[in-house]
Structures are given as structure tokens and as C-alpha cells.
């Protein structure tokens, strides 16, 4: 099995049709050019000694190069390790070492990379592929690798609350089951659809859903490197975008500009996920555009969406949709003592079935913690209605959710604690009207008054991705403790 077969098997009449377009650069690929370019990239992988099962780490922004790097790896049978393009140079060796990546493709120039990066993997750049790889038209293209359904084919890194990022292993069976669910709910979408992507491909939704969905439906995907409300509106107007995908803050920002409202009314479908959607935002979107703001629920550990609320209004905030049939994915609510709870009772949302990851890469203790009798514990609180509608009610984990981007307090604290004047730090979520949550840090200094908030934020910005950097720093002489003697994060969150 190989999802790249959908591209290889396209009929000749489809090959001249536009497929992927970079909004910022204006560069495009037809389905035919996509196929040829993917095979060129695969040929270059071959020349680098990449073989089935080897890991290719992809550290690129949204764009054609990301798509080609990823698809060529999949076609050959290499494992795609999809890294956040904003990951700092100091972070790359950790990912390389954990995955044993044989090749790293990055946008960072060599002078910015650490020596360890070159020692752990061969490093290459997208420009090299286009310059060196040439398809010989007389030679038949190599066949797509026939993936074992249970073999790891993707690795995504996700933030943990008390540890460094964890590698989530996904398989072809995970991906295939995702599409069994998606095809049940994701209508209408066909060869006439024009999608826009500004959510990062490295966070799963783009690479798991949008790229292969575009190929499967023979539609068009217009790619943005990042979100800009005016650029999104301009693109919708210019090319006739029909489908848009984002997180709540994206829609809030678009709604803020009355001049964009007539353009938004031209959309056929809008979808929201990754963070809690307030009913107020959904109602305003429907009032202004005349269409629903659809919603879904899932994690990278469940290969993206497992529950979808499509073509149905939310009953209230937190209503994310109807559970799929049990043969596609089982959704349950578990108590702290692992008892499956009846409808109406709140507990931890758990998922079982073929969409669930095989586990975290080389993390046996963490796997034991999050799996129980086949159920994957999501860390989210919720309940099921008698008619199997899923409602989110909160979060169990300390993960900070910034407009759908999950931030680990541990990662931020590790950086802050590296400052020579910091004795200890605790990072929590602070409510924010636009992004839902932002990062706030509480810090105990070795000597009071020796460091300012501005200086510490500047230090953090040199070592963290921009959205991980604390927006506020509050200095304390000591942290509040709970009755177990642990830092009382709940007290700090309400401070």
C-alpha cells in the first residue's frame, strides 16, 4: 500500500490540471509536473543512499518543496519525520538523534546549524534536488514501495507536559483509516474545489489530510507559508477559493475586518479544529457569511480528526460532533480508575481503533501511561450525549494551546532555567481573547532584582520558537505548593 499510487495512477487527461500553487512565490505544479518532480526527488534520495525504512527529517516551511520531499520519501518507502520549520538550530540534533535520521532537509543555511547536526545526519537543501536530479524519459519510473500496514511511515513530534517532545509514530493503516472517516463526513469536495492552506504542514492536518486529499479529489491547493488575513481574503477573491481550514483565532481575525465579509460569503465551506471554538465565533461566522463553521476533534496521536461536526450547528461551545461507527473508531469516556463512563458523565476522552498511533518512539514508560486496554488517553476532558455526540469540557494535561499549537511547559521551563540568574521557573497558560491561551512564566531568581522581564523574554526568544516565548514573566520569591508538596500550577494559573 502507498498513497502516492493515487498520483501515479492519474489518467492522462488530469495531468495538465493545476494541483498545488504557492501563493507567496507564484510557483505552481500541475499533477503531471508533481509526478515528475516527485520522481526526481526520489531519484536524488536513491543517490544519497536512502533506502526503505530510513528516516528523512523534513525541516521546511509550507510549500512545494515540503510536498515533494514528503511524497518522494513515501514513494520510496522512507519514513517522513516532519519537523516544525520554526524549530531552532539547537533543537535539531535532538530530533535527529531520536529518529536516527539519515538525511535532514532544512531551510536553515549551514552557518546557522550546529556541528552535531552534520555529524548525526547528511544535510541537504531543496535547491540541490532540482539542480541535480534529472528523469531519464527512456527509463520506466521505479515502482512505489509497498508499505507494510503496521510499519511506521510518519513521525511527528508533539509536546509533553513533563518531558521533551515525543515522536508520534503513524502507519499506513492509521492514514487509511483516517480517510475512511473523512470520506464519510467531508462533503462536498470534488475536482472543482479550491482549498487554501496556511496551517503548518508539519503539524499534521496539512500533510495527513490536505496534500493527499487534493490528489485523491484532483482538486487544487493554494499554499501560504503563514496566516495573513488580508492575503487570505485576496487569495479567496482572486482564485475563487471554495474551502478554508483554520483554528478559532484565524476566523476571529478574518471577522474583524468588515471589508472582507463579502469575500468570505463566497466560500462553500469553512472548517475549524485544534482548539476550542466558542459558539459566539461560530454564530458570528454564520451570520456574516451565511455558511456554517464546521468543527472536528482529534490529535496527531489519532491521525488527526476522529470526530467531525459537519453540516450541523453546535449545540453549545465544546460540541465537536457525532462519534463515527465503532468499526472506524471507538470514542469512550474513562474515569481516573479506568472505568468506562455512561453518557452524560464527564471524564477523560479516550480513543481506540485503527486511527490510534502505535505509540511514542522509544518511550515505553510513556506508552504504558497513555494506553489502557487498547484505549489511548487524550488528556482532554469531555462527555458523550445519549446519541453519541462528543462534548469537550476541559483539559487534563498542562499543555498550553495557542490557537491550536500545543506548547509544553517543560520545554519552555528548560530554556528559562538555563539562564544563569534563574533558580527555577514554572510555565502556565494565560487566557487570551485572540489566541485562546498564551505562555506566562513565573520565575524565582537566584538573587532578587538581578534580571528584568524584558531581558528574560529576549533570552527565551533566542532559544524558542516564537509562540513558545512567554508573553508575561512574573517574578516570585517562592512558588505556591499543594498539599502533596508539589508546585500548585492551578494556583499560578489563577494568579
C-alpha positions as CSV (number, residue, x, y, z in Angstrom):
1,X,0.0,0.0,0.0
2,X,1.2,3.5,-0.8
3,X,-0.9,6.7,-1.0
4,X,1.4,8.0,-3.8
5,X,-0.2,5.5,-6.1
6,X,-3.1,7.9,-6.3
7,X,-0.8,10.3,-8.1
8,X,1.0,7.7,-10.3
9,X,-2.3,6.3,-11.5
10,X,-3.9,9.5,-12.6
11,X,-5.4,9.4,-16.1
12,X,-3.6,11.5,-18.8
13,X,-6.5,14.0,-19.0
14,X,-5.8,15.0,-15.4
15,X,-2.1,15.6,-15.6
16,X,-2.4,19.1,-17.1
17,X,-4.7,20.2,-14.4
18,X,-3.4,22.6,-11.7
19,X,-2.6,20.9,-8.4
20,X,-0.5,22.9,-6.0
21,X,0.2,26.6,-6.0
22,X,2.4,28.8,-3.7
23,X,0.5,32.0,-3.1
24,X,3.6,33.9,-2.0
25,X,6.0,32.9,-4.8
26,X,3.5,32.3,-7.6
27,X,5.1,28.9,-8.3
28,X,2.8,26.1,-9.3
29,X,2.7,22.4,-10.2
30,X,0.3,20.6,-12.3
31,X,-0.5,17.0,-11.4
32,X,1.9,15.9,-14.2
33,X,4.7,18.1,-13.0
34,X,4.1,17.0,-9.5
35,X,4.5,13.4,-10.5
36,X,7.7,14.1,-12.5
37,X,9.2,16.2,-9.7
38,X,8.4,13.7,-7.0
39,X,10.2,11.0,-9.0
40,X,13.2,13.4,-9.4
41,X,13.3,13.8,-5.7
42,X,13.1,10.1,-5.2
43,X,16.0,9.6,-7.6
44,X,18.0,12.1,-5.6
45,X,17.2,10.1,-2.4
46,X,18.4,7.0,-4.1
47,X,21.7,8.7,-5.0
48,X,22.1,9.7,-1.3
49,X,21.7,6.0,-0.3
50,X,18.3,6.4,1.2
51,X,16.5,3.1,1.4
52,X,13.1,1.8,2.6
53,X,12.9,2.2,6.4
54,X,15.4,5.1,6.6
55,X,14.3,8.3,8.2
56,X,14.2,11.6,6.2
57,X,13.8,14.6,8.5
58,X,12.0,17.4,6.7
59,X,12.5,20.9,8.2
60,X,10.8,23.1,5.7
61,X,8.0,25.7,5.6
62,X,4.7,25.1,3.8
63,X,5.4,24.9,0.0
64,X,6.0,22.8,-3.0
65,X,9.4,21.6,-1.6
66,X,7.8,20.3,1.5
67,X,5.2,18.3,-0.6
68,X,7.9,16.9,-2.9
69,X,10.3,16.0,0.0
70,X,7.5,14.2,1.9
71,X,5.9,12.4,-1.1
72,X,9.2,11.2,-2.5
73,X,10.1,9.7,0.8
74,X,6.8,7.9,1.0
75,X,7.1,6.7,-2.6
76,X,10.5,5.2,-1.9
77,X,9.4,3.7,1.5
78,X,11.4,6.1,3.7
79,X,9.9,7.4,6.9
80,X,8.9,11.1,6.8
81,X,9.9,12.9,10.0
82,X,8.0,16.2,9.8
83,X,9.6,18.9,11.9
84,X,8.2,22.3,12.7
85,X,10.1,24.8,10.4
86,X,10.4,27.2,13.3
87,X,12.4,24.7,15.4
88,X,15.6,26.4,16.4
89,X,19.0,25.1,15.3
90,X,19.8,23.8,18.8
91,X,16.7,21.6,18.7
92,X,17.5,19.8,15.5
93,X,20.1,17.3,17.0
94,X,17.5,16.1,19.5
95,X,15.2,15.2,16.7
96,X,17.9,13.7,14.5
97,X,19.2,11.5,17.4
98,X,15.8,10.3,18.5
99,X,14.8,9.2,14.9
100,X,18.3,8.3,13.7
101,X,17.5,10.4,10.6
102,X,19.8,9.5,7.7
103,X,19.0,12.7,5.9
104,X,17.9,16.2,7.0
105,X,16.4,18.6,4.5
106,X,16.3,22.0,6.0
107,X,15.7,25.7,5.1
108,X,18.4,26.9,7.5
109,X,21.8,27.8,5.9
110,X,24.9,25.8,7.0
111,X,26.3,28.6,9.2
112,X,23.3,28.5,11.4
113,X,23.5,24.8,12.1
114,X,25.3,23.2,15.0
115,X,28.3,20.9,14.3
116,X,26.2,18.0,15.8
117,X,23.7,18.4,13.0
118,X,26.2,17.5,10.4
119,X,27.6,14.6,12.5
120,X,24.2,13.0,13.0
121,X,22.8,13.2,9.5
122,X,23.6,14.1,6.0
123,X,22.2,17.6,5.4
124,X,20.7,18.7,2.1
125,X,18.6,21.6,0.7
126,X,15.7,21.7,-1.7
127,X,17.7,23.6,-4.4
128,X,20.0,20.7,-4.7
129,X,17.2,18.4,-5.7
130,X,16.1,20.5,-8.6
131,X,19.6,21.1,-9.8
132,X,21.0,17.6,-9.7
133,X,18.0,15.2,-10.3
134,X,17.0,14.6,-13.8
135,X,14.5,12.0,-15.0
136,X,15.6,9.9,-18.0
137,X,12.4,9.6,-20.1
138,X,13.6,6.3,-21.6
139,X,13.6,4.7,-18.2
140,X,10.5,3.4,-16.5
141,X,9.9,5.1,-13.1
142,X,10.6,2.9,-10.1
143,X,7.5,1.3,-8.5
144,X,6.1,2.8,-5.3
145,X,7.2,1.0,-2.2
146,X,4.5,-1.5,-0.9
147,X,4.2,-0.4,2.7
148,X,3.5,-2.9,5.5
149,X,0.3,-1.5,7.0
150,X,1.8,-1.7,10.5
151,X,5.2,-0.1,9.7
152,X,5.9,3.4,10.8
153,X,5.8,5.7,7.8
154,X,5.5,9.2,9.5
155,X,6.9,10.6,12.7
156,X,5.5,13.8,14.2
157,X,6.8,15.4,17.4
158,X,4.4,16.5,20.0
159,X,4.9,18.4,23.2
160,X,4.8,16.6,26.5
161,X,3.9,18.1,29.9
162,X,6.8,16.7,31.9
163,X,9.3,15.6,29.2
164,X,11.0,16.6,26.0
165,X,9.0,16.3,22.7
166,X,7.8,12.8,21.9
167,X,7.9,11.2,18.5
168,X,4.4,10.0,17.4
169,X,4.6,7.0,15.1
170,X,1.9,6.7,12.4
171,X,1.4,4.0,9.9
172,X,-0.3,3.5,6.5
173,X,-3.1,1.7,8.3
174,X,-3.6,4.8,10.5
175,X,-3.7,7.0,7.4
176,X,-6.0,4.7,5.5
177,X,-8.5,4.7,8.5
178,X,-8.3,8.5,8.7
179,X,-9.7,8.6,5.2
180,X,-12.4,6.1,5.9
181,X,-13.6,8.5,8.5
182,X,-13.0,11.7,6.4
183,X,-14.8,10.4,3.4
184,X,-17.9,9.6,5.5
185,X,-18.2,13.3,6.5
186,X,-16.2,15.5,4.2
187,X,-18.7,16.6,1.6
188,X,-19.0,18.4,-0.7
189,X,-15.4,18.4,-2.1
190,X,-14.5,17.4,-5.7
191,X,-12.3,18.2,-8.7
192,X,-13.8,21.7,-8.8
193,X,-12.8,22.6,-5.2
194,X,-10.1,25.0,-4.5
195,X,-8.6,24.8,-1.0
196,X,-6.3,27.2,0.9
197,X,-3.6,26.0,3.4
198,X,-2.0,28.3,5.9
199,X,-1.9,25.8,8.8
200,X,1.6,24.3,9.1
201,X,2.0,21.1,7.2
202,X,4.4,19.9,9.9
203,X,1.6,19.8,12.5
204,X,-0.3,17.0,10.7
205,X,-3.5,18.4,9.2
206,X,-1.9,19.6,6.0
207,X,0.3,16.5,5.4
208,X,-2.2,14.0,6.6
209,X,-5.3,15.5,5.1
210,X,-4.8,18.4,2.7
211,X,-2.0,17.1,0.5
212,X,-3.4,13.6,-0.2
213,X,-7.0,14.9,-0.3
214,X,-6.0,17.3,-3.1
215,X,-4.6,14.4,-5.1
216,X,-7.5,12.0,-4.3
217,X,-10.1,14.5,-5.4
218,X,-8.0,16.0,-8.2
219,X,-8.7,19.5,-6.8
220,X,-6.4,22.5,-6.1
221,X,-4.5,23.5,-3.0
222,X,-3.2,27.1,-2.7
223,X,-0.4,27.2,-0.1
224,X,0.6,30.0,2.2
225,X,3.7,30.0,4.4
226,X,1.8,31.6,7.2
227,X,-1.6,33.3,8.0
228,X,-2.2,36.9,7.0
229,X,-5.9,38.0,7.0
230,X,-5.6,40.4,4.0
231,X,-3.6,37.8,2.0
232,X,-6.2,35.1,2.7
233,X,-9.0,37.4,1.6
234,X,-7.1,38.5,-1.5
235,X,-6.5,34.8,-2.5
236,X,-10.1,33.8,-1.9
237,X,-11.2,36.7,-4.2
238,X,-8.5,36.2,-6.8
239,X,-8.6,32.4,-7.4
240,X,-12.1,31.5,-6.2
241,X,-11.2,29.5,-3.1
242,X,-14.0,27.3,-2.0
243,X,-12.7,25.6,1.1
244,X,-10.8,27.1,4.0
245,X,-9.2,25.5,7.1
246,X,-8.0,27.1,10.3
247,X,-8.1,27.4,14.1
248,X,-10.5,29.7,16.0
249,X,-8.2,32.7,16.1
250,X,-7.9,32.7,12.3
251,X,-11.7,33.1,11.9
252,X,-11.8,35.7,14.6
253,X,-9.2,37.8,12.8
254,X,-11.0,37.4,9.5
255,X,-14.3,38.5,11.0
256,X,-12.7,41.7,12.5
257,X,-12.4,43.2,9.0
258,X,-15.8,44.3,7.6
259,X,-14.2,44.8,4.2
260,X,-13.5,41.1,4.0
261,X,-17.1,40.0,4.7
262,X,-18.4,40.0,1.1
263,X,-15.4,37.9,0.1
264,X,-15.9,35.4,2.9
265,X,-19.5,34.9,1.7
266,X,-18.1,33.3,-1.5
267,X,-16.7,30.3,0.4
268,X,-18.5,27.0,0.2
269,X,-17.1,25.5,3.4
270,X,-15.0,26.5,6.4
271,X,-13.5,24.1,8.9
272,X,-12.1,24.7,12.4
273,X,-10.1,22.4,14.7
274,X,-7.2,22.1,17.1
275,X,-8.6,24.5,19.7
276,X,-11.9,25.2,21.4
277,X,-14.3,27.0,19.2
278,X,-16.6,29.4,21.1
279,X,-20.2,29.3,19.9
280,X,-20.1,33.1,19.7
281,X,-17.4,32.9,16.9
282,X,-19.4,30.2,15.1
283,X,-22.6,32.2,15.3
284,X,-20.9,35.3,14.0
285,X,-19.4,33.5,11.1
286,X,-22.7,32.0,10.1
287,X,-24.5,35.4,10.4
288,X,-21.9,37.2,8.3
289,X,-21.0,34.5,5.7
290,X,-24.3,32.6,5.5
291,X,-22.4,29.3,6.0
292,X,-21.6,27.1,9.0
293,X,-18.2,27.0,10.6
294,X,-17.7,23.2,10.8
295,X,-15.6,21.6,13.5
296,X,-13.8,18.5,14.3
297,X,-11.7,16.8,17.1
298,X,-8.6,14.7,17.1
299,X,-4.9,14.7,17.9
300,X,-1.8,13.7,16.0
301,X,-1.9,10.5,18.1
302,X,-5.2,9.7,16.5
303,X,-4.0,10.6,13.0
304,X,-6.0,13.8,13.1
305,X,-9.8,14.0,13.2
306,X,-11.8,11.2,14.5
307,X,-15.0,13.1,15.3
308,X,-16.5,15.6,12.9
309,X,-19.3,18.1,13.2
310,X,-20.1,18.8,9.6
311,X,-23.3,20.3,8.2
312,X,-24.7,20.6,11.7
313,X,-24.8,23.5,14.1
314,X,-23.2,23.2,17.5
315,X,-25.5,22.7,20.5
316,X,-23.1,24.7,22.6
317,X,-19.4,25.5,22.9
318,X,-17.4,22.3,23.0
319,X,-19.8,20.3,20.8
320,X,-17.4,18.8,18.2
321,X,-19.7,16.3,16.5
322,X,-21.0,12.8,16.2
323,X,-18.8,9.8,17.0
324,X,-18.1,7.6,14.0
325,X,-19.2,4.0,13.9
326,X,-17.2,1.7,16.2
327,X,-15.6,-0.1,13.2
328,X,-13.9,3.2,12.3
329,X,-13.0,4.5,15.7
330,X,-14.3,3.9,19.3
331,X,-14.7,7.0,21.4
332,X,-15.1,6.5,25.2
333,X,-15.0,8.5,28.4
334,X,-12.9,6.9,31.1
335,X,-12.7,7.8,34.8
336,X,-9.5,8.1,36.8
337,X,-9.7,4.4,37.8
338,X,-10.1,3.4,34.1
339,X,-13.9,2.7,34.3
340,X,-15.8,3.4,31.1
341,X,-18.4,6.0,32.0
342,X,-22.0,6.2,30.8
343,X,-23.4,9.1,28.7
344,X,-23.6,12.4,30.5
345,X,-20.7,11.7,32.9
346,X,-17.5,13.7,32.5
347,X,-14.1,12.1,32.3
348,X,-11.1,11.7,30.0
349,X,-11.8,11.3,26.3
350,X,-10.2,8.1,25.0
351,X,-9.9,6.7,21.5
352,X,-9.5,3.1,20.4
353,X,-9.1,1.6,16.9
354,X,-7.1,1.8,13.7
355,X,-6.6,5.5,13.8
356,X,-4.6,5.4,17.0
357,X,-0.8,5.6,16.9
358,X,1.2,2.5,17.6
359,X,2.9,4.5,20.3
360,X,5.6,7.1,21.1
361,X,9.0,6.4,19.6
362,X,11.3,4.7,22.1
363,X,9.1,5.8,25.0
364,X,7.9,2.5,26.7
365,X,7.1,4.2,30.0
366,X,5.1,6.9,28.4
367,X,3.2,4.3,26.3
368,X,2.3,2.4,29.4
369,X,0.9,5.7,30.9
370,X,-1.3,6.8,28.0
371,X,-2.6,3.4,26.9
372,X,-5.1,1.3,28.9
373,X,-6.7,-1.9,27.5
374,X,-6.3,-0.5,23.9
375,X,-7.7,2.9,24.8
376,X,-5.5,6.0,24.1
377,X,-5.9,8.7,26.8
378,X,-6.1,12.0,25.0
379,X,-5.6,14.3,28.1
380,X,-8.9,16.1,27.2
381,X,-12.0,16.1,29.4
382,X,-15.4,15.6,27.9
383,X,-18.6,13.7,27.9
384,X,-20.9,11.8,25.4
385,X,-24.6,12.5,25.0
386,X,-27.0,9.6,24.7
387,X,-27.0,10.0,20.9
388,X,-23.1,9.8,20.8
389,X,-22.4,13.5,20.4
390,X,-19.0,14.4,21.8
391,X,-18.6,17.5,24.0
392,X,-15.2,18.9,25.1
393,X,-15.3,20.3,28.6
394,X,-11.7,21.0,29.5
395,X,-8.2,19.7,29.6
396,X,-6.4,17.3,32.0
397,X,-2.9,17.9,30.8
398,X,-0.9,21.1,31.4
399,X,-0.3,21.5,27.7
400,X,-0.8,25.2,26.6
401,X,-2.9,25.5,23.5
402,X,-2.1,28.6,21.5
403,X,-4.5,28.8,18.6
404,X,-4.1,25.1,18.1
405,X,-0.4,24.9,18.6
406,X,0.4,22.8,21.6
407,X,3.2,24.1,23.9
408,X,4.9,22.1,26.5
409,X,5.6,23.9,29.8
410,X,8.6,21.6,30.3
411,X,10.3,22.8,27.1
412,X,9.9,26.5,28.0
413,X,10.9,25.9,31.6
414,X,14.1,24.1,30.4
415,X,15.2,27.1,28.5
416,X,14.3,29.7,31.2
417,X,16.2,27.6,33.8
418,X,19.3,27.7,31.6
419,X,19.7,31.4,32.3
420,X,22.5,31.8,34.8
421,X,20.4,34.1,37.0
422,X,17.3,31.9,37.2
423,X,16.9,29.5,40.1
424,X,13.6,27.9,38.9
425,X,10.6,28.6,36.7
426,X,7.0,27.4,36.2
427,X,5.2,28.0,32.9
428,X,1.4,28.0,32.7
429,X,-1.3,29.1,30.3
430,X,-2.8,32.6,30.5
431,X,-6.1,33.3,28.9
432,X,-6.1,35.4,25.7
433,X,-9.0,36.7,23.7
434,X,-7.4,36.1,20.3
435,X,-5.3,33.0,20.7
436,X,-7.2,31.3,23.5
437,X,-4.1,30.9,25.6
438,X,-0.6,32.4,25.7
439,X,2.5,31.5,27.7
440,X,3.1,33.0,31.1
441,X,6.1,32.3,33.2
442,X,6.6,32.5,37.0
443,X,10.3,32.8,37.9
444,X,12.4,32.6,41.1
445,X,15.7,34.3,40.7
446,X,19.0,33.3,42.4
447,X,19.3,36.9,43.5
448,X,16.1,39.1,43.5
449,X,16.2,42.1,41.1
450,X,19.1,40.8,39.1
451,X,17.1,40.3,35.9
452,X,14.2,42.1,34.2
453,X,11.2,40.7,32.4
454,X,12.3,42.2,29.1
455,X,15.8,40.7,29.5
456,X,14.5,37.2,30.2
457,X,12.0,37.3,27.3
458,X,14.8,38.3,25.0
459,X,16.9,35.4,26.2
460,X,14.0,33.0,25.7
461,X,13.4,34.3,22.1
462,X,16.9,33.3,21.2
463,X,16.2,29.6,22.0
464,X,12.5,29.0,21.5
465,X,10.0,29.1,18.6
466,X,8.2,32.5,18.7
467,X,4.9,31.2,20.1
468,X,6.7,29.3,22.9
469,X,8.3,32.6,24.2
470,X,6.5,33.8,27.4
471,X,4.3,36.9,26.8
472,X,4.5,37.7,30.5
473,X,7.1,37.0,33.2
474,X,6.2,37.4,36.9
475,X,9.0,37.1,39.5
476,X,8.3,35.4,42.8
477,X,10.3,34.6,45.9
478,X,8.8,31.1,46.1
479,X,6.2,29.0,44.3
480,X,2.9,28.0,46.0
481,X,2.7,24.4,46.9
482,X,-0.2,21.9,47.1
483,X,-0.8,19.5,49.9
484,X,1.5,17.0,48.3
485,X,4.4,19.5,48.4
486,X,4.3,20.0,44.6
487,X,4.2,23.3,42.8
488,X,0.5,24.3,42.6
489,X,0.1,25.1,38.9
490,X,-3.6,25.6,39.3
491,X,-3.0,28.4,41.8
492,X,-0.5,30.0,39.5
493,X,-2.9,29.8,36.5
494,X,-5.5,31.8,38.5
495,X,-2.9,34.3,40.0
